[in-house]
Amino acid sequence: MTDETSTARTIEVDADVYDVLQRTAASRDTDINGALRYLIEVPTPPATGDDED
């Protein structure tokens, strides 16, 4: 078993993406990292229009 050290990474995003992250962070009472974790962990809704009825 290997122990890996944590590394910090910088990711550049478009201003619109940053705006969404800021608004999500504010509504969740967290920071940008918390908003990213929230958006990654939230289950995605099923796509509509896939029914063959």
DSSP file (Angstrom, degrees, kcal/mol; ACC not computed):
  #  RESIDUE AA STRUCTURE BP1 BP2  ACC     N-H-->O    O-->H-N    N-H-->O    O-->H-N    TCO  KAPPA ALPHA  PHI   PSI    X-CA   Y-CA   Z-CA
    1    1 A M              0   0    0      0, 0.0     2,-0.4     0, 0.0     0, 0.0   0.000 360.0 360.0 360.0 130.3    0.0    0.0    0.0
    2    2 A T        -     0   0    0      2,-0.0     2,-0.7     0, 0.0     0, 0.0  -0.840 360.0-137.5-105.6 140.3    1.4    3.4   -1.0
    3    3 A D        -     0   0    0     -2,-0.4     2,-0.4     0, 0.0     0, 0.0  -0.853  20.7-159.6 -94.7 119.2    0.7    6.6    0.8
    4    4 A E        -     0   0    0     -2,-0.7     2,-0.3     0, 0.0    -2,-0.0  -0.826  11.3-133.3-100.6 137.5    0.1    9.4   -1.6
    5    5 A T        -     0   0    0     -2,-0.4     2,-0.2     1,-0.1     0, 0.0  -0.607  28.2-105.7 -85.7 148.9    0.5   13.0   -0.5
    6    6 A S        -     0   0    0     -2,-0.3     2,-0.4     1,-0.0    -1,-0.1  -0.467  35.2-160.8 -71.4 141.9   -2.2   15.5   -1.4
    7    7 A T        -     0   0    0     -2,-0.2     2,-0.4     2,-0.0    -1,-0.0  -0.963  13.9-128.7-124.7 145.2   -1.3   17.9   -4.1
    8    8 A A        -     0   0    0     -2,-0.4     2,-0.4     2,-0.0     0, 0.0  -0.740  25.3-167.8 -90.2 137.6   -3.0   21.2   -4.9
    9    9 A R        -     0   0    0     -2,-0.4     2,-0.5     2,-0.0    -2,-0.0  -0.972  12.9-145.4-126.9 143.0   -4.1   21.8   -8.5
   10   10 A T        -     0   0    0     -2,-0.4     2,-0.5     2,-0.0    -2,-0.0  -0.929  15.7-170.1-107.5 127.5   -5.2   25.0  -10.1
   11   11 A I        -     0   0    0     -2,-0.5     2,-0.4     2,-0.0    -2,-0.0  -0.973  14.4-141.6-119.4 127.2   -7.9   24.7  -12.8
   12   12 A E        -     0   0    0     -2,-0.5     2,-0.3     0, 0.0    -2,-0.0  -0.746  25.2-179.0 -87.9 131.7   -8.8   27.6  -15.0
   13   13 A V        -     0   0    0     -2,-0.4    -2,-0.0     1,-0.0     5,-0.0  -0.901  32.4 -94.5-128.0 158.2  -12.5   28.0  -15.7
   14   14 A D     >  -     0   0    0     -2,-0.3     4,-2.3     1,-0.1     3,-0.2  -0.260  39.4-110.4 -64.1 155.6  -14.5   30.4  -17.8
   15   15 A A  H  > S+     0   0    0      1,-0.2     4,-2.1     2,-0.2     5,-0.1   0.853 119.1  55.0 -59.7 -36.2  -16.1   33.4  -16.0
   16   16 A D  H  > S+     0   0    0      2,-0.2     4,-1.9     1,-0.2    -1,-0.2   0.895 108.2  48.4 -65.3 -39.6  -19.6   31.9  -16.4
   17   17 A V  H  > S+     0   0    0      2,-0.2     4,-2.3     1,-0.2    -2,-0.2   0.913 110.8  50.5 -65.9 -42.9  -18.5   28.6  -14.7
   18   18 A Y  H  X S+     0   0    0     -4,-2.3     4,-2.7     1,-0.2    -2,-0.2   0.886 107.5  54.6 -62.3 -38.5  -16.9   30.6  -11.9
   19   19 A D  H  X S+     0   0    0     -4,-2.1     4,-2.6     2,-0.2    -1,-0.2   0.916 108.3  48.4 -61.3 -43.8  -20.1   32.5  -11.5
   20   20 A V  H  X S+     0   0    0     -4,-1.9     4,-2.6     1,-0.2    -2,-0.2   0.916 111.6  50.0 -62.4 -43.0  -22.1   29.3  -11.1
   21   21 A L  H  X S+     0   0    0     -4,-2.3     4,-2.6     2,-0.2    -2,-0.2   0.907 111.1  49.1 -62.8 -41.5  -19.6   28.0   -8.6
   22   22 A Q  H  X S+     0   0    0     -4,-2.7     4,-2.5     2,-0.2    -2,-0.2   0.930 113.2  46.0 -63.3 -45.6  -19.8   31.2   -6.6
   23   23 A R  H  X S+     0   0    0     -4,-2.6     4,-2.2     2,-0.2    -2,-0.2   0.888 113.7  49.0 -66.5 -38.2  -23.6   31.2   -6.5
   24   24 A T  H  X S+     0   0    0     -4,-2.6     4,-1.7    -5,-0.2    -2,-0.2   0.921 111.5  49.8 -65.5 -43.0  -23.6   27.5   -5.6
   25   25 A A  H  X>S+     0   0    0     -4,-2.6     5,-2.5    -5,-0.2     4,-0.5   0.917 111.6  48.7 -61.3 -43.6  -21.2   28.1   -2.8
   26   26 A A  H ><5S+     0   0    0     -4,-2.5     3,-0.7     1,-0.2    -1,-0.2   0.904 112.1  47.8 -64.4 -41.4  -23.2   31.0   -1.5
   27   27 A S  H 3<5S+     0   0    0     -4,-2.2    -1,-0.2     1,-0.2    -2,-0.2   0.769 116.3  43.9 -73.0 -23.6  -26.5   29.0   -1.5
   28   28 A R  H 3<5S-     0   0    0     -4,-1.7    -1,-0.2    -5,-0.2    -2,-0.2   0.388 109.4-122.7 -98.0   1.7  -24.8   26.0    0.2
   29   29 A D  T <<5S+     0   0    0     -3,-0.7     2,-0.2    -4,-0.5    -3,-0.2   0.943  76.6 101.4  54.3  53.3  -23.0   28.3    2.7
   30   30 A T  S   <S-     0   0    0     -5,-2.5    -1,-0.2    -6,-0.1     2,-0.1  -0.736  72.1 -93.1-144.0-170.0  -19.6   26.9    1.7
   31   31 A D     >  -     0   0    0     -2,-0.2     4,-2.2    -3,-0.1     5,-0.2  -0.426  50.0 -85.1-104.4-175.1  -16.6   27.9   -0.4
   32   32 A I  H  > S+     0   0    0      1,-0.2     4,-2.5     2,-0.2     5,-0.2   0.892 128.5  53.0 -60.3 -41.2  -15.7   27.1   -4.0
   33   33 A N  H  > S+     0   0    0      1,-0.2     4,-2.4     2,-0.2    -1,-0.2   0.903 109.2  49.1 -62.0 -40.8  -14.2   23.7   -3.1
   34   34 A G  H  > S+     0   0    0      2,-0.2     4,-2.5     1,-0.2    -1,-0.2   0.880 109.9  51.9 -65.0 -37.7  -17.4   22.8   -1.2
   35   35 A A  H  X S+     0   0    0     -4,-2.2     4,-2.7     2,-0.2    -2,-0.2   0.907 109.0  50.2 -65.0 -41.6  -19.4   23.8   -4.2
   36   36 A L  H  X S+     0   0    0     -4,-2.5     4,-2.1     2,-0.2    -2,-0.2   0.931 111.3  48.2 -61.9 -45.3  -17.3   21.6   -6.5
   37   37 A R  H  X S+     0   0    0     -4,-2.4     4,-2.1     1,-0.2    -2,-0.2   0.921 112.4  49.8 -60.7 -43.0  -17.8   18.6   -4.1
   38   38 A Y  H  X S+     0   0    0     -4,-2.5     4,-1.6     1,-0.2    -2,-0.2   0.935 111.6  47.1 -61.1 -47.5  -21.5   19.2   -4.0
   39   39 A L  H  < S+     0   0    0     -4,-2.7    -1,-0.2     1,-0.2    -2,-0.2   0.829 113.4  49.1 -66.7 -31.2  -21.8   19.4   -7.8
   40   40 A I  H  < S+     0   0    0     -4,-2.1    -1,-0.2    -5,-0.2    -2,-0.2   0.869 115.4  43.1 -73.4 -36.4  -19.8   16.3   -8.3
   41   41 A E  H  < S+     0   0    0     -4,-2.1    -2,-0.2    -5,-0.2    -1,-0.2   0.656  87.0 103.5 -87.5 -16.3  -21.7   14.3   -5.7
   42   42 A V  S  < S-     0   0    0     -4,-1.6     2,-0.1    -5,-0.2    -4,-0.0  -0.497  77.6-119.0 -69.7 128.2  -25.3   15.4   -6.7
   43   43 A P        -     0   0    0      0, 0.0    -1,-0.1     0, 0.0    -2,-0.1  -0.406  27.0-121.0 -66.7 144.0  -27.0   12.6   -8.7
   44   44 A T        -     0   0    0     -2,-0.1     3,-0.1     1,-0.1     0, 0.0  -0.662  24.5-116.7 -86.8 140.0  -28.0   13.7  -12.2
   45   45 A P        -     0   0    0      0, 0.0     3,-0.1     0, 0.0    -1,-0.1  -0.387  39.7 -93.5 -70.6 153.1  -31.7   13.5  -13.1
   46   46 A P        -     0   0    0      0, 0.0     2,-0.1     0, 0.0     4,-0.0  -0.355  46.1-102.0 -65.7 147.7  -32.6   11.1  -15.9
   47   47 A A    >   -     0   0    0     -3,-0.1     3,-0.5     1,-0.1     2,-0.2  -0.435  35.9-130.2 -69.1 142.3  -32.7   12.6  -19.4
   48   48 A T  T 3  S+     0   0    0      1,-0.2    -1,-0.1    -2,-0.1     0, 0.0  -0.603  83.2  40.9 -92.0 156.5  -36.2   13.3  -20.7
   49   49 A G  T 3  S+     0   0    0     -2,-0.2    -1,-0.2     1,-0.0    -2,-0.0   0.514  77.2 109.9  89.2   4.5  -37.5   12.2  -24.1
   50   50 A D    <   +     0   0    0     -3,-0.5     2,-0.1     2,-0.0    -2,-0.1   0.521  47.6 110.5 -89.2  -4.7  -35.9    8.8  -23.9
   51   51 A D        -     0   0    0      1,-0.1    -3,-0.0     2,-0.0     0, 0.0  -0.439  55.1-157.4 -71.5 142.2  -39.3    7.0  -23.6
   52   52 A E              0   0    0      1,-0.2    -1,-0.1    -2,-0.1    -2,-0.0   0.077 360.0 360.0-105.4  23.8  -40.4    5.0  -26.5
   53   53 A D              0   0    0      0, 0.0    -1,-0.2     0, 0.0    -2,-0.0   0.485 360.0 360.0 -68.2 360.0  -44.1    5.1  -25.6
